[in-house]
Amino acid sequence: MEETVKKTKRSVVKRAKLEAIKEAAKTGPATAYLKDVPTSPRKMRLVADMIRGTRVNHALNLLKYEAKYSSQKLEKLLLSAISNWSVKNSDQKLEEADLFIKEIFVDGGRQLKRLRPAPQGRAHRIRKRSNHVTLVVDSMVPVVEKPEAKKTEKAEKPVKKAAKKKSTKKETKE
């Protein structure tokens, strides 16, 4: 007797993959976005470069006492990212997690183009720039995986064959 193997539809396989990705994204690093901030990206990058890769507590202190306008916006964004992380990883304590800024980058946003009157009937263009900021916060402490998820099989290393010694013409014949 031949057993018929039921073939699963592509849509079912695709849906299962998407659900697996969503489950994996429920823990780990947290992301916060800030869109259309009315400052130029260059000014925002100056402050973002200050806090990149630092621990969260140190970054909050830097942003609190920095005089630039961008630092206020980034401080609120960092607090939002910390809140997102605590919601995502509700089983871990915030104090023990040792959070750090894993990634921060600033992209250019929309530009509002205006005309300014200039002498002798001319006009100068003014570009009012904006930016988008993305901030990723992660824990320094590694997350312990469940023992079922770990693979116990170790990949075997290929064995190298010993190279044969080649004889040279200079060797004397006996």
C-alpha positions as CSV (number, residue, x, y, z in Angstrom):
1,M,0.0,0.0,0.0
2,E,1.2,3.4,-0.8
3,E,0.7,6.2,1.7
4,T,-0.3,9.5,0.3
5,V,1.6,12.4,1.7
6,K,-0.5,15.5,2.1
7,K,1.3,18.5,0.7
8,T,0.8,21.7,2.6
9,K,-0.1,24.9,0.8
10,R,2.4,27.6,0.3
11,S,0.1,30.1,2.0
12,V,0.0,27.9,5.2
13,V,3.8,27.6,5.2
14,K,4.2,31.3,4.7
15,R,1.8,32.1,7.5
16,A,3.7,29.7,9.9
17,K,7.0,31.5,9.1
18,L,5.5,34.9,9.8
19,E,4.1,33.7,13.1
20,A,7.5,32.2,14.1
21,I,9.2,35.6,13.3
22,K,6.6,37.4,15.4
23,E,7.2,35.0,18.3
24,A,11.0,35.6,18.1
25,A,10.5,39.3,18.1
26,K,8.6,39.3,21.3
27,T,11.8,39.2,23.4
28,G,15.2,40.8,22.9
29,P,16.1,44.4,21.8
30,A,13.5,47.1,21.8
31,T,13.2,49.8,19.2
32,A,11.8,53.4,19.4
33,Y,11.3,55.8,16.5
34,L,11.0,59.5,16.4
35,K,9.7,61.0,13.1
36,D,9.7,64.5,11.7
37,V,11.8,66.3,14.3
38,P,12.1,69.9,13.1
39,T,15.9,70.1,13.3
40,S,18.6,69.4,10.7
41,P,19.9,65.8,10.7
42,R,23.4,67.1,11.2
43,K,22.6,68.8,14.5
44,M,20.8,65.7,15.7
45,R,23.7,63.4,14.8
46,L,26.0,65.5,17.0
47,V,24.0,64.5,20.0
48,A,23.3,61.0,18.8
49,D,27.0,60.3,18.4
50,M,27.6,61.3,22.1
51,I,25.4,58.5,23.4
52,R,26.0,55.7,20.8
53,G,27.1,52.5,22.6
54,T,26.8,53.8,26.1
55,R,24.8,52.4,29.0
56,V,21.3,53.8,29.4
57,N,21.9,55.5,32.8
58,H,25.0,57.3,31.5
59,A,23.2,58.3,28.4
60,L,20.3,59.7,30.3
61,N,22.6,61.8,32.5
62,L,24.4,63.1,29.4
63,L,21.2,64.1,27.7
64,K,19.7,65.7,30.8
65,Y,22.6,68.2,31.2
66,E,23.3,68.8,27.5
67,A,22.3,72.3,26.4
68,K,21.3,71.5,22.8
69,Y,17.7,71.3,21.7
70,S,18.1,67.9,20.2
71,S,19.1,66.4,23.6
72,Q,15.6,66.9,25.0
73,K,14.0,65.0,22.1
74,L,16.5,62.2,22.4
75,E,16.0,61.9,26.1
76,K,12.3,61.4,25.6
77,L,13.0,58.9,22.9
78,L,15.4,56.9,25.1
79,L,12.8,56.8,27.9
80,S,10.3,55.5,25.4
81,A,12.8,52.8,24.2
82,I,13.4,51.7,27.8
83,S,9.7,51.4,28.4
84,N,9.3,49.4,25.2
85,W,12.1,47.0,26.4
86,S,10.4,46.6,29.8
87,V,7.1,45.7,28.1
88,K,8.8,43.2,25.7
89,N,10.9,41.6,28.5
90,S,8.5,41.6,31.4
91,D,10.1,38.6,33.0
92,Q,13.5,40.4,33.5
93,K,14.1,43.3,36.0
94,L,15.2,46.6,34.6
95,E,17.9,47.1,37.2
96,E,19.5,43.7,36.5
97,A,19.3,43.9,32.8
98,D,22.2,46.4,32.3
99,L,20.7,48.1,29.2
100,F,22.8,49.9,26.6
101,I,22.2,51.7,23.4
102,K,22.9,49.1,20.8
103,E,22.1,51.2,17.7
104,I,21.1,54.8,17.0
105,F,20.9,56.5,13.7
106,V,19.5,59.7,12.2
107,D,18.0,59.9,8.7
108,G,16.9,63.0,6.8
109,G,13.2,63.7,6.8
110,R,11.0,66.0,4.8
111,Q,12.3,69.4,3.7
112,L,10.0,72.4,3.6
113,K,11.2,74.7,0.9
114,R,10.5,78.4,1.2
115,L,11.5,81.5,-0.7
116,R,13.1,84.5,1.1
117,P,13.1,87.9,-0.6
118,A,16.6,89.1,-1.6
119,P,17.9,92.4,-3.0
120,Q,17.3,93.5,-6.6
121,G,14.2,91.4,-7.1
122,R,15.9,88.1,-6.4
123,A,14.9,85.3,-4.1
124,H,16.9,82.9,-1.9
125,R,15.7,79.4,-1.2
126,I,15.4,78.3,2.4
127,R,15.2,74.6,3.3
128,K,13.7,73.8,6.6
129,R,15.0,70.4,7.3
130,S,13.6,67.6,9.5
131,N,14.9,64.2,10.6
132,H,13.9,60.7,11.7
133,V,15.7,59.0,14.6
134,T,15.8,55.2,15.3
135,L,17.0,54.0,18.7
136,V,17.6,50.3,19.6
137,V,18.1,49.3,23.3
138,D,19.3,45.9,24.3
139,S,20.5,44.1,27.5
140,M,24.2,43.3,28.2
141,V,23.1,40.2,30.1
142,P,22.6,37.3,27.7
143,V,19.1,35.8,27.6
144,V,19.2,32.2,28.8
145,E,17.5,30.0,26.2
146,K,15.3,27.1,27.1
147,P,17.0,23.7,27.0
148,E,14.6,22.4,24.4
149,A,15.7,25.0,21.9
150,K,19.4,24.3,22.2
151,K,21.0,21.9,19.8
152,T,23.0,19.2,21.4
153,E,24.6,17.9,18.2
154,K,28.0,19.4,17.5
155,A,29.2,19.9,14.0
156,E,32.1,17.6,13.2
157,K,35.2,19.4,11.9
158,P,36.6,18.0,8.6
159,V,39.8,16.1,9.1
160,K,42.7,17.5,7.1
161,K,44.8,15.1,5.2
162,A,48.5,15.2,5.8
163,A,50.5,16.7,2.9
164,K,52.9,14.3,1.2
165,K,56.5,15.4,1.1
166,K,57.7,16.1,-2.5
167,S,61.1,15.1,-3.5
168,T,63.4,17.7,-5.0
169,K,66.0,17.3,-7.7
170,K,68.8,18.4,-5.5
171,E,68.5,15.2,-3.4
172,T,71.5,13.0,-4.1
173,K,71.0,9.5,-5.5
174,E,72.8,6.7,-3.7
